[in-house]
């Protein structure tokens, strides 16, 4: 009897519409590793960072462009630091498009110095 191949399963980010899929023969997770489901919507890691920044800016009300940028950057770093505090500061800075100094300051502010990578 011929082997039946299941169709590939894929996920689409609600915000950016990026697609992730696994071949049918591969064991598939419930969701890709860095994705989350919130209120029946799927979000990739990049959009999760963006949403953290957007939420910070939305909470500012009237603010200068510089204040908005600072709040957004800080929220993205905080999100990433809380998500994976054991990652190297340089990698967090790269993923958040910021400086290593800003990440080091966030690590201290969040009390995560003890979670430094070895």
N, C-alpha and C positions, 0 to 999 in steps of 0.2 A: 504494500500500500504506500503511495507517495506521501512524503512528509508535508504537512500543512505548515506554512510559514505565516505567523501572525503579522499583521501590518505594523509598521514602525509607530511608536508612540511619540508624540511631540508636545512641547509646551510652548506657549507664546506669551511673552511679557505684555501685560495690559498697557503699559505706558509707552514703551519704545517699539513693541511688536517684534523684537528679536525672537527667533525660534531656536529651540534646542531639541534634538531628537536622538534616539538611540536606534540602532539597527534592530530588526525583529529578533535576531538570534541572541542578543545580549540581554542579560538580566537588567531590568530597568528599576530605578528607584521610584519612590512615590513622586518626588520632585528632584530637579537638579540640585546639587549640594548647596549652592549659595542662594537659592530662590526661596521665596516665602509665598504663602497663600494668605491674603487678608481680605476678609469680607467677600469671598468667592472670586477674588481677582489674584492674578499671579504677577510677581515682580522679580526681575533679575537683580543681581547685586548692584549694578550700576544705577538702576532706577531707585533702589532702596537708599543708596547714598544721596541721590538727588532729592528724594522725598524728605529725607532728614533735613537737608539744607533748606528746602522749600518751606517746611514746617517752621523752622527757626525764623525765616524771613517773614512769614505770614503773621507770626506773633509779635512783630516789631511795631506794626502800625506805621505812623509817620517816622521815617528815618532817612538819613542821607544814603547815597549810593555806597559810600565807604562803609558805613555802619551795617548796611544790608550785606555787603560782600563779606565783611568780617564775621557776621553772625552765621552766614551760610557756610563759610569755610570751617568755622569752629564746630558747627553741628555735624558736618561731614566727617571731620576728624574724630569727634566724639563717637559717632556711630561706628566708625571703623575700629577705633580703639576698644570699644566695648564688645564689638563682635569678635575681635581676634587680638586680645592684648599681648599675646606672646609673639606676634609678628614683629619683625625688625622695623624700627622707626623709618628707615629709608624706604622700605616697601609700602608702608602705610602712607608716607608722604607722596610717593609716586602715584598710588591709587587715588589719592585725594587731590592731586595736582596742587600740592603745597610744599612748604619747606620742612626739612627734618627738624629744624628748630621749633616750628609750630607744633609738631608732633611730640617732641620732647616736653614742651610746656604743657600740652594736653595730658600727657602721661602723669606729670606731677600733679596737675589740677585735679585729675580724676583719681589720684592715689593708686596708680597702677605701676609704680616704679618696681615693685617686687615681681612683676610679671614680665620683666625684660627677657628677651630671648637669650639663650646661652650661646 
